[in-house]
């Protein structure tokens, strides 16, 4: 049991370290848009593979990895970008709470999207998962300064 928990911790460390490296480079280069679009493109690729592939377990696992890494790497950059565009302490604190609160709603919605009757394709769940990086990419494109 202890070995299994250690493996999970190592996987989480790798995922979080990748997202923090991307956030650090984004801050160092002062570029937010490109550092959100590249991970979102990786996530979109993963979801597209998941929607189209249903019986190749290794391919699905790789696609799931792409979707997770793309989403987890884009998130800190988007959160920081949004917060730096808010002026004043009150707006920044309320805006951050709203952003994180709405981001956590995904945990409430997910169990209702990935139903046992949809297995093994989970078309509904993956379609919704695909739509969120699309919406995020569109919003980032609209918001970015020209």
URURGI-V81391 format. One record per residue. PSI is psi as a letter, one per 20 degrees, with the letter a starting at -180 (NA if undefined). Layout:
psi=(PSI,PSI)
This chain:
psi=(g,h,h,g,h,h,g,g,g,g,g,h,g,g,g,h,h,g,h,h,g,g,h,g,h,g,g,g,i,k,p,g,g,h,i,h,h,g,h,h,h,g,g,h,g,g,h,g,g,h,h,i,p,i,j,o,g,h,g,h,g,g,h,h,g,g,g,g,g,g,g,h,h,h,g,h,g,g,g,g,g,g,h,i,i,p,q,q,h,g,g,g,g,g,g,g,g,g,g,h,g,h,h,i,h,h,h,h,h,g,h,i,h,m,q,h,i,i,q,i,h,l,g,g,g,h,g,g,h,h,h,g,h,g,g,g,g,g,g,h,h,g,h,q,q,NA)
